[in-house]
């Protein structure tokens, strides 16, 4: 089975993509980014719930705090 890394925000679009790729025969490796967004905790929970539902073997969560140093107002 081929593996594919899927960026998984926890939203509908990325979730649907991950499920469709699994239906196509790929082993999903979900990747989530936290970059200081207001909804980080809720998104991470959704990411983990979806990854559990997909029964993935490995998942990756990358924290990108350098975005906070840019002093930009982040909208999601």
N, C-alpha and C positions, 0 to 999 in steps of 0.2 A: 504494500500500500504506500502510495506517495504521500509525503508530508507537505503541508502548506501552512505558512505563517499568515494568520489573519489578524489584522488590527481590529480589536473588539472594544468599542467604547462603552458598550452596555445599552446602546440605543437600538432602534428597530432596523436600521439599514445594515449596520455591521453584523447584527445578530442574524438577520435573514441571509446575508452573504455566507456566514459561517455554516449555517444549517444546509444551505444549497451546496456548498463545497463538500460537506460531509456526505450528502446524498449522492454526489458525483463520485464518491469513492476515496476522497482524500482524508488523511488523518489530520485533524485540526490542531494547530499549535497557536493558541490565542495569545495576543500581545496587547497590553493595556498601558496607556500613558497617563500619568498624573503630572500636571504642570501648574498646580496652584489654582485650579478652577474652583469656583464656589461649590460646585456639586460633586467634588472629588469623592467624598465618602459614599454617596448614593451611586455614583457611576462604578466605583470599585465593587460595591456589593452586587450590582447588576452584572458586572463582568464575571464575578465568581459564581453567581447563580447560573448564568448562561453556560459557563465553562463546565459546571457540575452537570447541567442538563445534557451537554454534548459528550459527557464522560471522557474528557480529555485526560491524557496521561501527564502532561506538563503544561504549565501556563506561566506567563512572564508578565510582571508588572514593573514598569520602569518609571521612576520618579525623576522629573526634570526640573529641579528647583531653580536652575539658572534663568528660567523665564521670569521668575519673581524679581530677579536682579535687574531686569530690563526696565522695571518700573512702568510697565504697560498695564492698562486696565484690561484684564482678560474677560472676555465674554464667551459664554458657551451656549 
